[in-house]
Amino acid sequence: MSAAKDRERADAVYLALLQRQGEQWVQPRVERTARVLDLLDDPQRTYRVVHVTGTNGKTSTSRMIESILRAHGLRTGLFTSPHLERFTERIMIDGERIADGAVADAWDEIEPIAGIVDAELEAAGDAPLTFFELLTVVAFVAFADAPVDVAVIEVGMGGAWDSTNTADGDVAVIAPIGIDHADRLGSTIREIATVKSGIIKDGAAVVSARQDPDAEAVLRDAAAARSATIAFEGEGFALTEQRLAVGGQQFSVRGLSGQSYADEYLPLYGAHQAQNAALAIAAVEALIGGGAQPITGEVLTEGLAGATSPGRLQLVGAHPTVVVDAAHNPHGARALAQALGETFDFAEWGIVLGILADKDAAGIVDVLAPIAAHVFATEPDSDRAGSADAIADLLEAREVSVTTHRDLADAAEAARAWAVAGERRGVVIAGSVLLAGEAIALAREENWKAGWEA
């Protein structure tokens, strides 16, 4: 079948998924996804699983884990969300975006079963299967069809009742936990950590970033209740050194195995990415040895060198410099602000800022306002977009220079013009994963890396 026909079939799958309740419509009902998978003979049980949750850093950490495992010689699957440009980005097989034909073939297996379960749900007075529930099933089926040796699965939201929790993680990875999705996960760190701890399975290995004391206590209790081992950064493993390098950074880690990994290179910016790398290394050690086996230097070096994290401190423009970062909650905004100061030598930053309506806009603005010389407030291309005027009001209350713009293209043009009109100015586009995806596409279309054209 031709590539064009396969793309048409894959696009039809996406359209079918979009007819369903969207990703922000969430019920604590993992059993619905489990029912579909049961009728498909549980494809998620045909490979080993590394399951990753947390509030920030889980996508980057997942991508690093996958890259190291692939360098180790394992055939890998990777499921992350959301996507930046096209939905097939979410499902990677052996380091490559899933082929359109493979997505369509997986859907052909799933669609009749989805119809059966939808009918059961309707008879019970329940809502039909959602976009994310079925996309999770697509990923699990595609990984079994590939087949993969190990799948790295990023939680969509929370943990305990997320549809990805139908997979039994051999290793549970907990990235830093903060406040996000408070309306669904809880308003305190303890409540949110309780939901996220639900990915810990009986006898699993758990590795965690440094956590707030309340989150740490919850995770320790959950691991003990399930006879799982647990190791925290700073105790079971540690980032021991980190410094800037051309195109990224060098860092050293004491691994879960006790092995010292010195002067490893990571082609990503931001000290938080070195911390994510330390967590990824511990996760891989926990998986490959069935406990804590060291990673050979060549494998780790190759795996880290191949790590990417699109939409996270991604350099998309030159002359002026333009950096894209999702930074869709206050925790992510703090990491961004710190990384900009550590990584770049600019006197002033212009920030193109667009935030979804269900996010903590005031919290994000509080963090970014001190580093902003001027903010170009805009709106992501989404019916969930927050108002640019509302962002401007928040900034004006903090006495930050701000203008509003009808869309990203208008805001980016104004920001790039502002940057080239002064000295030592850079531009960062932030506030939403959707906005980050728009920016990456626009930068490629307008060739921002070639420099400013008035």
N, C-alpha and C positions, 0 to 999 in steps of 0.2 A: 504494500500500500504506500502511496506517495506521502512525502512529508506534509504537503499541503492538506491532504485528506486527514492525516493523523491529527494535525493541529485543529482542523475543523471538528473532529470528534472530541478532542480534549476541551475545546471551547464549549462544546455542547454539554459536557459534564459540568463545567463551571456554571453555566447558565442554569442547569438543573439544580445544582446546589444552592444557587442564589434565590431560587423560588422558595426556599425554606427559611425558617427563622434564622436570623443572622447570629454572628458570634457573640454579640452582646446580650442575646437572649439565652440565659443560662438557668437551668434547674438542677438541683442536686439529685441527679438520676442516672448514675453510671450504669445501672442495670439495663437500661434501654440499649445502650451500645453493646453491652455484654450479650444481650439476646441476639442481636444481629451477628455478632462474631461466633456465637455458639452454633447458629444455623449455617455458618460458613466453615465449621470445624476448627474454630479458634486458630486462625493463622498466626496470631501474635504469640503463640506458644511454640513456634517452630524455630525461634532464634533467641539468643541471649539479649537482654535489655539493660541499658543504662537509662534511668529515668531522672529527669532534671526539673526541679522546681525552684522557686525563689521569686523575689520581686524585681530585681535588676541583675543583669549579667547572665541570665540563664541561656539566652540565645548564643552569645559569644562563647560561653563555657561549653555548650553543646557542640558548637562547631569545632572547637579545639579538641574536645574528646574524640569526635569522629575522625579528625585529621590524623591524630596520633594513632588511633586504632587501625586506620587504613595503612599508615606507614608500617605498622606492625605486621602487615600481611593479611589482615582480616577483611572480608568483604562487608561493607558497612551500609546501613540505612540511616538516614537522618530526617527527623520530622520536627520542624520548627514553625512558629507563627508569630505575627502575621506575615504576609508577603509584602514586598516593596513594590513590585511591578506586575508580576504574573503569578498566579496561584501555584503553578508547578514548581516554583522556587522552594516551596515548603517541604517537598519530598525529594530527597537526594539519595541516589544509589551509587555507591562507590565513588563519591566525590563529584558526581555530575547530576545536574537537574534531571529529574525523571523524564523519560521520553514521553511525548504526547501519546503515542500508541500504547504505552504501558499503562498510563492513566486511564485511557478509554477502555482497555481490556479489563482492568480491575473493576471499573464501573459496570461493565457488562456482567461480571460475576455478581456484583453487589445489588444492582437495581431490583431484580425480582425479589430478593430477600428483604430489601428495604420496604417494598410494597407489602409484603406479608406482615412485617413488624408494624408498619404504619396502620394497617387494618386492625391489628391487635390493640394498638394504643387508642385508636378511635373507639373501638368497642368498650374500652375501659374508661372512656371519657378523658383521655390524656392527649396532649399535643403530639403531633408527628415528630419524627426524627429531624434534628436540626442540621444546619450547614456544618458545624464543627464536628458533631457526632459522626456524620457520614464521611467527612473528609478524613477523620481519624481512621475509620474503617478502610477507606481507600489506601491510605498509607500502609496499614498493617497487611492488607492483601498484597499490595505491590511488593512489599519487602519479602513476603513469603514466596511470591512468584519469581523473584529475581534469581535465586534466593540470596539472602544475606546471612552472614554469621552472627552479626550483632547489630541491633538497632539502638540509636541514641534518640530518645523521645523527649521532647520538651513539652511540659504541661501547658495546656492552653490557659487555664485559670484555676488557681487554687491548688488542688491536688486530690483530696479524698474522693470527691465526686466528679472530677474531671473525666471526660471520656477516655483520655489516654491511660487512666488508672485501671483499665481492663487488662493492661499488660503487667506482668509481674517483674518488677525491676530487680535484677541480680544486684545492681548497685543503685542506691538512691543518692542523688546529688542535690544538695540544698545551697543555692546561691543566696546572697544577702537578702534578708526578709525585712521589708518596710511596709508602710501603709499604702495600699493601692486597692482599688475595687472594694472600698470599705463597705459599700452598700450590699455586697454579696459575700464578702469573706469575713467581715467583722471590723470593728472600729479600733481594736487594740492589737498590738503586736502579738500578744498571747493568743487571741482568737484566730488571727491570720496564720500564725505558726501551727496551730492545731489543725487547721484545714490542710496546710501544706504537708504536715507530717503524715498525712494519710497515704502518701506514696511509699512509705516504709513497709516492706513486706517481711513476713516471717523468715528469719535467718539471713536477711540481706546484709550487705555492707553499706554503711551510710558514711558519706563524707560531706562536710559542711564548711562553708565560709565562716569567718568570725560573725557572731550574731549578738544582738541585744540579749542581755541576761534572761529576759522573759522568754524569748524565742529559744535560747539554748536549753533552758529548763524543760520546755515542752518537747523539744526534739530528743533530749536524753531520756525522758520518761517514755516517749513513744518507741524508741529503739529498745529500751529495756523490756517493755511490754511484749515486743515481738521477737525477743532473743536475737536482735540485730546488733552488730558491732557499729560503733560510731566514732568518728574522728573529726575534730575541729581544727581549722587553720589556727596556727599559733601553739597548738598542743600536739596533735598527731602528725602534723606536717606544717611547713612554714615557708613563706616568701622571705628570704634572708637578705636579698640585695636587688636593687632595681635602679637602672640609670638609662638616660636617653642614648639612642644610637641612630645612625642615619636610616631614615625610613621606618623607624620603630623604636625598639628598646632591647637592652640586654638585662637579664635577671638571673638570679640563682635561687634554688629551691632545695629545702630539705624534704625529701619525699616521705610518704607514708611508710615506705619500706626502710627508712633510715638512710637511703642512698642520697648523696649530695649531687645535685645537677647544677653545675657551675657555668656561668656566662653563656646561657642559652639565649638565642636571638628570637624575638617575636616581632613580626612586621606589622604591629598594631600600636597605636598611640594610647597613652593614658596609663597611669600607675594601676588603675583598677583592672586593666586588662592583664597586667602581670599577676594580680591576685586571682583573676579568673583562670589564668594559666596554671597557677599552683593548685587550684581546685581541680582542674582538668587532669593534671598529672596524677594527683591522688586517686581520682576516679578510675583512671586507666590501670594504675597499680593494683587497685582493689579488684578489678575485673580479671586481668590477665593471669594473676597468680592464684585466683580463688581466695585471696587474702591480701597480700601486700608484696608483690614481686617487682623488683626494680625494672625500669625500662632501659634498654640499651641506649647508649648515647646517640648512635647513628639513627635509631628509630625516632627518638625524641626530637632530635635536631631536624630531621626531615618532616616530622609531623607538625612541629611548630612553624617551620618555614612555610608550610602550605596552608596555614590557618588564615582564614579571612573572616571579616565580620561586617558585611555591607550595612550601611546606614548607621554605623557606630564610629564616630570620629573619622569619617571617610573623607578623604581629600578629593574634591570633585572639580576644583577650579584653581587656576593660576593667574596671577597678574590681573585682578587681585586673587589672593588666596580665598577659597570658599570651602568650608568644612560642613559636612552634614552629620547630624547626630539626632537620633530619635528623641531622647531626653523627655519622655512623655509623663514623668512624675517627678516630684521634688528630689527623690533619691538619685534618679538619673541625671537631673539638672545639676546637682551638686558634683557628681562625678565629671560631668562635662565642664563645669566652671573650673574645677581643679585641674583637669587635663589641659585646658586651653592655656592656663597660666604656666604649667610645667613644660609644655611642648613647643609653644610658639612664642616668638619675640615680637609681639605687636603692642603698640601703645594704646590702640583703641579697637574695640570690636563693635561691629554692627550686627545686630541679631534679627534675622527674619524669623518671626515667631507665630506659629499657628497651632492651636490646641483644640482637642475634641471637647465637646460640651460636658462629657461625663468625667473629665479629668480635673485635678486640683490645680486650676489655672493660677489662683492666688499663691499657692505654694511654689509653683514653678517660677512665677514672676519674682517672688521674694528672693529666690536663689540667684536668678540671672540678672536682676536689676543692677546689683553692684558692679557687674563687669561690663555693662552695656553703655556705650557712648551714644548709641541711637538704636531704637527698635523699630522694625518695619512690621507692624502687626498685619496679619493676613488670616485666611481661613483655608484649611485643607479642603480638597474637592470631595466632600462627603456630606451626606445629610445629618451626620453626627457632629459636624464642625461647630466649634464655639465661635462666638461673634468676635470679629476683629475689633469692633468698637468697645466691647467689654474688656478685651485685653488692653486696649489703649487707656481705658479708664483706670485700670489697675496700675498701669505704669505712670500715668499722670499723677496719681495719688502718691507715688513714690518719687515724684519730680524727675522722672526719666524722660528724655527727649523721645518722642514717638510720632510716627505717621501711620495711617491706615491704608491698606491696599486691597483691591478687589479680589486678587488671586495671587498665587505664588509667582507667576511670570512677571507681573507688575512689581511685586515686592522685591524679587531678586534683581530685576533690572535697576531699581532705585538703589538697592543696597550695594550692588557692584559699582554703580556710578559714584556713590558716596565714598566707597573705599578708594577708588583711583583718584579722587579729588583731594585726598589728604596724604599724609605720610604715615607709614607703619600702621596701616589699617587692614583688618581682616574681616571676613564675613562668616557667620555661622548660621545655618538653617536648622531650626530645632523645634521641639514641642509635640511632635506626633510622628508615629511610624508612617502614616499615610503621607504626611508632608515630606518626609525623608524620601519616600519612593518617588513622589512627584519631582523632587529636586534632582535626584539621580538621573531620571529620564530627561529632564529639561537640560541638565548640564551636558549630557551626551548629545542631545539634539542640537544645542547651540554651541557645542565644542568649547566649553568654558576653560578647558585646560590649555587652549591656544592663546588665552588672554583676552582682555577687554577690547570690544569693538563698539565704539560710540554709535 
